[in-house]
Structures are given as structure tokens and as C-alpha cells.
């Protein structure tokens, strides 16, 4: 039993030295106020807990007892001061191991022969160590570095912090980013940058794309030479000049598995839902946002698809519109390759308007258009002007021309191009037929049309410029083509070559026509007859 006593001898320095020798986390020193409070508390108290309570109530000690500080009191019986100090050090070591700051120590010898020690330890505000000595988790930065200049984003705040950090070091343009959460572009996002890294959304949503300055090369990235993949872009607001797109103004890289879910993209020459100009590859992308332009060359995916570039497996459901010419549901002007893509929205322009492409100078295969195609001059269900190859495609879209020029269910003007294994079923309507050349396949043909058919109804027609297949076959070639739209003649005007053309039902069935068209078209995608007496389809 501890006897009543008052402190008589001060051994605080010995206690502090012993504590410092016992551990290295906290540096202990003496404090005269702590020593005085310990002596005063021992006048009326014996038990360590009571001594501690009295010390904690000492108004002269309040300056030391701040938040995050812990006061402990010990009483030990020892033969020497050294033994007492070492015993106190053993008791306090486990407590001190949880702190990272300065400590205070006081020790006195009471009349009872017991050594009393008061030890004050305070947590460092920057400490990552818990009271039990374990490391506290560091504040979550919201991103994880996985390789040099490569990061995985775990929070939207982390994304903003990383962008800010990389802008300061001029490394954002080449930083590889992978998302594990939805993010919004921060307000300091540099829309004009050329991005050479890999941005992998992992099917998360990217919002906050607000690029409305009207500048050329507008989009989330001004120019893309790297890769953007697996992103879902929501609520885009892009208003640029020449070469404008939601993802990139100019793509010289790779864009795949991306969707523009909502919003509006508007620009001038070369505007697209994904990119203004595609000089790289775009695959498996969807656009549901509206796309509009005040100049020529506009498409649901890209305004222009350059030579050597490709667009594959893409879908556009958003509405495409322009106050100028040369627009298409997928691409405005095509110099590259477009395959396995389709449109289902409304496409409206002035002249050179196509369900897939406005102007095709290269290759389009396995594409189709539904929805509605509208223009005032040169309007086609798939292509407006075709100087390239259109193969194994179809249109079930309604096609309307409210002005003059050429109007066709598949192509408006087959301008020296090649159309093979294609068909149309949607209504084709011209409002001024005396000034229009209208055909279920093509309005004007100066190229080659092979193994195609149409069941498109043709409204408001002029017999002299309207044909079941072609309005005016001007030194072109039509071979192995058929129709089922109740018109009598394959061409309104035929100054070219038309062979093996026939209306279904007179002397030829759809089954027989399918065999002839497949025999003529050669290898690749062919028509499929379903043994139902109806027109065949294409497996695309």
C-alpha cells in the first residue's frame, strides 16, 4: 500500500535520459511546470490515477495538455535512481512508440520511498503512426502510380489532383491514365493539347467536356496521337471551328470502344461526333449526341476519314445536321476505309447528303442506314457522291430531296464509282421531280452498278427522269440488277449499258434473282434468300 507522501527529490533528468535510451521515436526533456505539478499532486494523493487527475486539473499545466497529448503517471519501488528510471522507461516505451513529437518527463522520490514519474507525450500533427505503434494509412491521393508516368485513378478528386500535378510538370500530354471510377474533366483541362499517352476509361463515364471557345482542333484532345479506349462520354458540350470532335479535333492515333452518350458537338469544316478528322483508326464506337456544322465535311463519327485510315464497327443514333454540304451519317468525306458501321438517326443537310457517307472516294463495305436522310440536292440512302467502291451495304432509310439534282435509294450520284451487292428498301421521294434524276438505286450513274436490287417506292416522279433502278444511266454500266417497286423501266434515261435487269414477278422470282446476283458478285458477303418468296437480305 502506498503511503501518503510529498515529493522531496527531483530526478526528472535521469528519467528523461532513460526514456531516450529506451526508444528513439520520441525525444524526452524535462519541464519545470510538469515537475512542480507532480510534486503538488503528491501532497494529497497516493494512487497514480489520482495523482494524474490532480495534475490534469492543475491550471498551470493546461498549456502543455493540448489536443493529441497524453499524460501518464507511474509509481515504482526501486533501490536506486537508475533502477527507477529504467523501470519507468520500460513502462512508457509502448506508449512512446505511438508518438512522433517531443515528450516531457518528470520523476520525484516520495517520502514513502516510491519513485513517481509523470510522462507527457503528444502526437505530431504530421505523424503517420497510431497510438498502438502501427502506421496509420496515408491520406488517399485518389490515384495510384503503376509505372513511370502511368496512373490508375480511384477518385474524381484524385483525377483533378493528378491533372493539376502533371500540368505543372508539363507531363500530362504523355501521361497514361486508367480509370476505376467516373470522372469529370477539371476546369483547367487543356483542350488544345496533343495527347500521346493511353487513356483507358475501363467503361467508366467521363463528363465535364466543355470546349466552347470556337477554336480549330477542338475536343477533349486537340490532337490525338496515342490511344483513347473504353470511355463513355456524357453531356459533352463542344463548339469549335475547323476540325472538331468530342474525343479529338484530329485523330492520328487509336480510338476504340468509346461512346458519346449525350450532348452536342458543333463546329465548322471537318466536324464529327468522335473526331473532326480521322487519320488513324476508330473502332467499336457509338455516338448518340447531336452533331451539327456550319461548313462542309460533317459526319456522325468523323468529318473526314483520311487515306490509309479506318472506321470499323461504329454506330450513330444521334441526329446529324448542317447548313452546308457534304455530310454523312458516319463520315462526311471518305478517303479511307469504312466497314461494318450503321446509322439510325436523322441526317439533314443541303447538298451531298448520305446515310453513311457524303462523298466517297475510297471503300465502304458492310454498312447500313435506317432512319431518315434529307437534303436539297444530291441525296443518297447510303452515299451521296460515290467515286469509290460501295460493297455489300443496304439502306432502309427514307430518303427525301426537296430541291434539284440527284436522288437515289443507295447512291445519289455514282460518279465513276463501283456499287456491288447493295440494296434499298426505304421510300425515295423528290419534291421537284422535273428537276431531279431519281432512282431506287442511283439518281445518276456514270460508273458501274452490279448485283444490286431495290424495292424502294418512288414518290412524286417524272417518267423521263425517274427509273426503277437509275434516273439517268449516263454512259454507265448496270448489270444483274433487279427491282420490285412497280415501275416499268429500269432507267428514266439510258445512254449507257444495261444488261440482265428485270422487274421481279414478271419472269423472275426473288430466289432466282438471288442466285444470279450472288453468281455475279463473286466472293465476299453475299445475299441470303430466306425461302419465303421475299427479297433477300445481307448478313451484316
C-alpha positions in Angstrom: 0.0 0.0 0.0 1.4 3.4 -1.0 2.0 5.6 1.9 1.0 9.3 2.0 3.8 11.4 0.9 5.1 14.5 -0.8 7.8 14.6 -3.4 11.1 15.6 -1.9 13.8 14.8 -4.5 13.8 15.7 -8.3 15.2 13.0 -10.6 13.5 14.2 -13.8 16.7 14.4 -15.8 17.5 10.8 -15.0 14.0 9.8 -16.1 14.2 11.7 -19.4 17.7 10.2 -20.2 16.4 6.7 -19.5 13.4 7.2 -21.7 15.5 8.5 -24.6 17.8 5.5 -24.2 14.9 3.1 -24.3 13.4 4.3 -27.6 14.2 6.7 -30.5 10.7 7.8 -31.7 10.1 10.5 -29.1 12.7 12.8 -27.6 12.1 13.5 -23.9 13.2 16.5 -22.0 12.4 17.9 -18.5 9.9 20.6 -17.8 9.8 22.6 -14.5 6.0 23.1 -14.7 5.4 19.3 -15.1 7.8 18.6 -12.2 6.1 21.2 -9.9 2.6 19.8 -10.8 3.7 16.3 -10.0 5.1 17.4 -6.5 2.0 19.4 -5.8 -0.3 16.5 -6.7 1.6 14.1 -4.4 0.8 16.3 -1.3 -2.8 14.9 -1.2 -2.7 11.8 -3.4 -1.1 8.4 -3.4 -2.6 6.3 -6.2 -1.1 7.1 -9.7 -4.6 7.6 -11.2 -5.5 10.1 -8.5 -2.1 11.9 -9.0 -2.8 12.1 -12.7 -6.3 13.5 -12.2 -4.9 16.2 -9.9 -2.2 17.1 -12.4 -4.7 17.3 -15.2 -6.7 19.8 -13.2 -3.7 21.9 -12.4 -4.3 25.2 -14.2 -0.6 25.9 -14.5 -0.3 22.7 -16.7 -3.0 23.4 -19.2 -0.7 24.9 -21.7 1.0 21.5 -22.0 -2.2 19.4 -22.1 -3.2 20.3 -25.6 -5.3 18.1 -28.0 -3.4 15.0 -29.0 -1.3 14.9 -25.8 -1.4 12.1 -23.2 -0.4 12.3 -19.6 0.7 9.1 -17.8 1.7 8.7 -14.1 3.7 5.7 -12.7 4.9 4.7 -9.2 7.7 2.2 -8.8 9.8 0.8 -5.8 13.5 0.7 -6.7 16.8 0.6 -4.8 18.5 3.3 -7.0 17.5 6.2 -9.1 18.9 4.4 -12.2 16.7 1.3 -11.5 13.7 3.5 -11.0 14.3 5.4 -14.3 14.8 2.3 -16.2 11.7 0.7 -14.8 9.7 3.8 -15.8 11.3 3.7 -19.3 10.1 0.1 -19.7 6.5 1.1 -18.8 6.5 4.1 -21.1 8.2 2.5 -24.2 5.0 1.1 -25.6 3.2 4.4 -25.2 6.1 6.4 -26.7 6.2 4.1 -29.7 2.9 5.5 -30.9 4.1 9.2 -30.9 6.2 11.3 -33.1 6.9 14.5 -31.2 8.7 16.0 -28.2 7.9 14.4 -24.8 8.2 15.7 -21.3 9.3 13.7 -18.2 9.3 14.4 -14.5 10.3 12.0 -11.7 10.5 12.5 -7.9 11.2 10.3 -4.9 8.4 10.5 -2.4 8.8 10.2 1.4 7.4 6.7 1.1 10.4 5.5 -0.9 8.4 5.2 -4.1 9.5 7.0 -7.3 6.7 8.8 -9.1 7.1 9.6 -12.7 4.8 11.8 -14.9 5.3 11.4 -18.6 3.6 13.6 -21.2 3.6 12.5 -24.9 2.0 14.4 -27.8 1.1 13.2 -31.3 2.8 15.1 -34.1 0.1 16.6 -36.4 2.1 15.1 -39.4 2.5 11.7 -37.8 1.5 8.6 -39.7 1.9 6.4 -36.6 -1.1 5.3 -34.4 -1.1 5.2 -30.7 -0.5 1.4 -30.9 2.7 2.0 -32.9 1.2 0.9 -36.2 1.4 3.0 -39.3 -1.7 5.0 -40.0 -2.8 4.8 -43.6 -1.6 7.8 -45.5 -4.2 10.2 -46.9 -5.7 8.7 -50.1 -4.4 10.8 -53.0 -7.1 9.3 -55.3 -4.7 7.8 -57.7 -2.0 5.1 -57.8 1.2 5.2 -59.8 1.6 1.8 -61.6 4.6 2.5 -63.8 6.6 5.6 -64.8 4.1 8.3 -65.8 1.2 5.7 -65.6 -1.6 6.1 -63.1 -4.8 4.4 -62.0 -7.5 6.9 -60.9 -9.6 5.8 -57.9 -11.5 9.1 -57.2 -12.6 12.1 -59.1 -10.7 14.3 -56.7 -7.6 12.2 -57.4 -8.1 12.8 -61.2 -8.2 16.5 -60.7 -5.2 16.4 -58.5 -3.2 14.4 -61.0 -4.1 16.7 -63.8 -3.0 19.7 -61.8 0.3 18.0 -60.9 1.0 16.9 -64.4 0.2 20.4 -65.8 2.8 21.9 -63.5 5.4 19.4 -64.8 4.3 19.5 -68.5 3.8 15.7 -68.5 0.0 15.5 -68.9 0.3 15.1 -72.7 2.1 11.8 -72.3 0.6 10.5 -69.0 -1.1 7.1 -69.2 -4.4 7.1 -67.3 -6.7 4.3 -66.3 -10.0 4.9 -64.6 -11.5 2.9 -61.8 -14.3 5.5 -61.2 -16.4 8.1 -63.1 -14.6 11.4 -63.5 -15.3 14.9 -64.7 -12.7 16.9 -66.6 -11.5 19.7 -64.3 -11.8 23.3 -65.3 -8.1 23.6 -66.0 -8.2 20.8 -68.6 -6.1 21.9 -71.6 -8.3 21.1 -74.6 -5.8 22.1 -77.2 -3.1 19.6 -76.1 -1.6 16.9 -78.3 -2.0 13.7 -76.3 0.4 10.8 -76.9 -0.4 8.6 -73.9 -3.1 5.9 -73.3 -6.4 7.0 -71.7 -8.3 3.9 -70.7 -11.8 4.6 -69.2 -12.5 0.9 -68.4 -16.1 1.7 -69.3 -16.5 4.5 -66.8 -18.2 7.8 -67.5 -16.2 10.9 -68.4 -18.2 14.1 -68.1 -17.4 17.8 -68.0 -16.2 18.1 -71.5 -16.9 21.8 -72.1 -14.8 23.1 -75.1 -16.7 26.0 -76.3 -14.1 28.5 -77.5 -14.7 28.1 -81.2 -11.1 27.3 -81.9 -9.8 24.9 -84.5 -8.8 21.4 -83.3 -11.4 21.3 -80.6 -12.2 18.3 -78.5 -11.2 16.6 -75.2 -7.9 16.4 -77.0 -6.9 18.9 -79.7 -4.8 16.2 -81.4 -4.6 12.6 -80.5 -1.5 10.5 -81.4 -2.0 8.0 -78.6 -4.9 5.8 -77.6 -8.3 6.5 -76.1 -10.4 3.4 -75.2 -13.3 2.1 -73.2 -14.7 5.5 -72.4 -18.3 6.7 -72.1 -18.6 10.4 -72.6 -21.7 12.1 -71.1 -23.1 15.6 -71.5 -20.4 16.8 -74.0 -20.5 20.4 -75.0 -18.1 21.1 -77.8 -18.3 24.1 -80.0 -15.3 24.6 -82.2 -14.0 25.8 -85.5 -12.4 23.6 -88.2 -11.6 20.0 -87.1 -13.9 19.5 -84.1 -14.9 16.3 -82.3 -16.0 15.1 -78.8 -12.9 13.0 -78.3 -10.3 14.7 -80.6 -10.2 17.5 -83.1 -7.7 15.5 -85.1 -7.1 11.8 -84.6 -3.8 10.4 -85.7 -3.9 7.6 -83.1 -6.4 5.0 -82.0 -9.9 5.4 -80.6 -11.8 2.3 -79.7 -14.8 1.1 -77.6 -15.9 4.6 -76.9 -19.4 6.1 -76.7 -20.6 9.7 -76.8 -23.8 9.2 -74.8 -25.3 12.7 -74.8 -24.6 16.3 -75.5 -23.9 18.3 -78.7 -20.8 18.7 -80.9 -20.8 21.7 -83.3 -18.1 23.1 -85.5 -17.2 24.3 -88.9 -15.3 22.4 -91.7 -14.4 18.8 -90.6 -16.7 18.1 -87.6 -17.6 14.7 -86.2 -19.1 13.1 -83.2 -15.9 11.3 -82.3 -13.2 13.3 -84.2 -13.1 16.1 -86.8 -10.5 14.3 -89.0 -9.6 10.7 -88.6 -6.0 9.9 -89.8 -5.8 6.8 -87.5 -8.2 4.1 -86.5 -11.6 4.2 -84.9 -13.4 1.0 -83.9 -16.5 0.0 -82.0 -17.6 3.5 -81.2 -21.1 4.9 -80.7 -22.5 8.4 -81.0 -25.9 9.3 -79.6 -25.1 13.1 -79.2 -26.3 15.6 -81.8 -23.7 16.8 -84.3 -24.0 20.0 -86.3 -21.9 22.2 -88.6 -21.9 25.5 -90.4 -19.5 24.3 -93.1 -18.8 21.2 -95.3 -17.5 17.9 -94.2 -19.5 16.6 -91.3 -20.1 13.1 -90.0 -21.6 11.2 -87.1 -18.2 9.7 -86.4 -15.7 11.8 -88.3 -16.0 14.8 -90.6 -13.2 13.3 -92.8 -11.7 9.8 -92.9 -8.3 10.3 -94.4 -6.4 8.0 -96.8 -5.0 4.9 -95.1 -7.3 5.4 -92.0 -10.2 3.2 -91.0 -13.5 3.3 -89.2 -15.0 -0.1 -88.2 -17.9 -1.3 -86.2 -19.4 2.1 -85.4 -22.9 3.2 -84.8 -24.6 6.6 -84.9 -28.0 7.2 -83.5 -27.8 10.9 -82.9 -29.1 13.5 -85.3 -26.6 15.0 -87.8 -27.3 18.3 -89.4 -25.5 21.0 -91.4 -26.3 24.3 -93.1 -23.7 23.5 -95.7 -22.9 20.4 -97.8 -21.1 17.1 -97.8 -22.3 15.2 -94.8 -22.9 11.6 -93.9 -24.2 9.6 -91.0 -20.7 8.1 -90.4 -18.3 10.3 -92.4 -18.7 13.5 -94.5 -15.8 12.8 -96.8 -14.1 9.4 -97.1 -10.6 8.7 -98.5 -10.0 5.7 -96.3 -12.0 2.5 -95.3 -15.4 2.3 -93.6 -16.8 -1.1 -92.6 -19.4 -2.8 -90.5 -21.0 0.5 -89.4 -24.5 1.9 -89.4 -26.7 4.8 -88.7 -30.2 5.0 -87.2 -30.8 8.7 -86.7 -32.0 11.7 -88.8 -29.5 13.2 -91.2 -30.3 16.7 -92.6 -28.3 19.0 -94.8 -28.3 20.9 -98.0 -26.5 19.1 -100.8 -24.4 16.0 -100.9 -26.1 14.2 -98.1 -25.7 10.4 -97.5 -26.8 7.9 -94.9 -23.3 6.6 -94.4 -21.0 9.0 -96.4 -21.5 12.3 -98.2 -18.5 12.0 -100.6 -16.9 8.5 -101.0 -13.6 8.4 -102.8 -12.4 5.1 -101.4 -14.0 2.0 -99.9 -17.2 1.3 -97.9 -18.3 -2.2 -97.0 -20.9 -4.0 -94.9 -22.7 -0.8 -93.7 -26.3 0.1 -93.5 -28.6 3.1 -92.8 -32.1 3.3 -91.3 -33.7 6.5 -90.1 -34.2 9.5 -92.3 -32.0 11.2 -94.9 -32.9 14.7 -96.0 -31.4 17.3 -98.3 -32.0 19.8 -101.1 -29.6 18.4 -103.7 -27.8 15.1 -104.3 -29.2 12.9 -101.5 -28.5 9.1 -101.2 -29.6 6.4 -98.8 -26.0 5.3 -98.3 -23.7 7.7 -100.3 -24.4 11.0 -102.0 -21.4 11.2 -104.4 -19.6 7.9 -105.0 -16.3 7.8 -106.8 -15.0 4.8 -104.9 -16.4 1.3 -104.1 -19.6 0.6 -102.2 -20.0 -3.1 -101.4 -22.4 -5.3 -99.5 -24.4 -2.4 -98.0 -28.1 -1.6 -97.7 -30.5 1.3 -96.8 -33.9 1.1 -95.4 -34.0 4.8 -94.6 -36.5 7.2 -96.0 -34.7 9.4 -98.5 -36.0 12.9 -99.4 -34.8 15.6 -101.7 -36.6 18.9 -101.5 -34.6 20.6 -104.3 -32.9 19.7 -107.5 -30.2 17.3 -108.6 -29.8 13.6 -108.0 -31.7 11.3 -105.6 -31.2 7.6 -105.1 -32.1 4.8 -102.6 -28.5 3.7 -102.4 -26.4 6.4 -104.2 -27.4 9.8 -105.4 -24.6 10.2 -108.0 -22.5 7.1 -108.8 -19.8 9.3 -110.2 -17.5 6.7 -111.9 -17.6 4.5 -108.8 -18.4 0.9 -108.3 -21.6 -0.3 -106.5 -21.9 -4.0 -105.9 -24.2 -6.3 -103.8 -26.2 -3.5 -102.4 -30.0 -2.9 -101.9 -32.5 -0.3 -100.8 -36.0 -0.7 -99.3 -36.8 2.7 -97.9 -39.1 5.2 -99.6 -37.4 7.7 -102.0 -39.2 11.0 -102.6 -38.4 14.0 -104.6 -40.5 17.2 -104.3 -39.5 18.7 -107.7 -39.2 15.7 -110.0 -38.9 17.6 -113.2 -35.6 18.9 -112.0 -34.4 15.7 -110.4 -33.0 12.4 -111.5 -34.4 9.7 -109.2 -33.7 6.0 -109.0 -34.3 3.2 -106.5 -30.5 2.5 -106.7 -29.0 5.7 -108.0 -30.1 9.1 -109.4 -27.2 9.4 -111.8 -24.8 6.6 -112.9 -21.5 7.2 -114.8 -19.8 4.2 -113.1 -20.7 0.5 -112.6 -23.6 -1.0 -110.7 -23.6 -4.7 -110.3 -25.7 -7.3 -108.5 -28.0 -4.8 -106.7 -31.7 -4.5 -106.2 -34.4 -2.1 -104.9 -37.9 -2.4 -103.5 -38.0 1.3 -102.7 -41.2 3.1 -103.5 -40.5 6.3 -105.5 -42.9 9.2 -104.9 -43.6 12.3 -106.9 -41.8 11.1 -110.1 -41.3 12.3 -113.6 -41.3 9.4 -116.1 -38.5 11.0 -118.2 -36.0 11.3 -115.3 -37.1 8.5 -112.9 -36.2 4.9 -113.2 -36.8 1.8 -111.1 -33.0 1.4 -110.8 -31.4 4.6 -112.1 -32.8 8.0 -113.1 -30.1 8.6 -115.7 -27.6 6.0 -116.8 -25.1 8.3 -118.4 -22.5 6.1 -120.1 -22.5 3.9 -117.1 -23.0 0.1 -116.7 -25.8 -1.6 -114.9 -25.6 -5.4 -114.8 -27.6 -8.1 -113.0 -29.8 -5.7 -111.1 -33.5 -6.1 -110.2 -36.4 -4.2 -108.8 -39.7 -4.7 -107.1 -41.2 -1.2 -106.9 -43.9 -1.4 -109.6 -42.0 0.9 -112.0 -41.9 -0.3 -115.6 -38.4 0.8 -116.8 -35.0 0.3 -115.2 -33.9 3.8 -116.2 -35.6 7.1 -116.9 -32.8 7.9 -119.4 -30.4 5.2 -120.5 -27.4 6.3 -122.6 -25.2 3.6 -121.2 -25.2 -0.2 -120.8 -28.0 -2.1 -119.0 -27.9 -5.9 -119.1 -29.7 -8.5 -117.1 -32.1 -6.1 -115.5 -35.6 -7.1 -114.7 -38.6 -6.5 -112.6 -39.4 -9.3 -110.1 -42.6 -11.0 -110.7 -42.8 -10.9 -114.5 -40.4 -13.6 -115.5 -38.1 -13.8 -112.4 -38.5 -14.7 -108.8 -36.5 -13.4 -105.9 -35.0 -16.8 -105.4 -33.7 -16.8 -109.0 -32.6 -13.2 -108.7 -30.6 -14.1 -105.6 -28.7 -16.8 -107.4 -27.9 -14.6 -110.3 -26.7 -11.7 -108.1 -24.5 -14.0 -105.9 -23.0 -15.5 -109.0 -22.2 -12.1 -110.4 -20.8 -10.5 -107.2 -18.2 -13.2 -106.7 -16.5 -13.8 -103.3 -17.2 -11.9 -100.1 -20.5 -11.1 -98.4 -23.5 -12.4 -100.5 -27.2 -12.2 -100.4 -29.2 -14.6 -98.3 -32.6 -15.9 -99.6 -35.0 -17.0 -96.8 -37.2 -19.3 -98.8 -40.2 -17.0 -98.3 -40.7 -15.5 -101.7 -39.4 -12.2 -100.4 -36.3 -10.2 -101.3 -33.0 -11.5 -99.9 -31.0 -9.7 -97.2 -27.4 -9.2 -96.4 -25.8 -10.9 -93.3 -24.4 -7.6 -91.9 
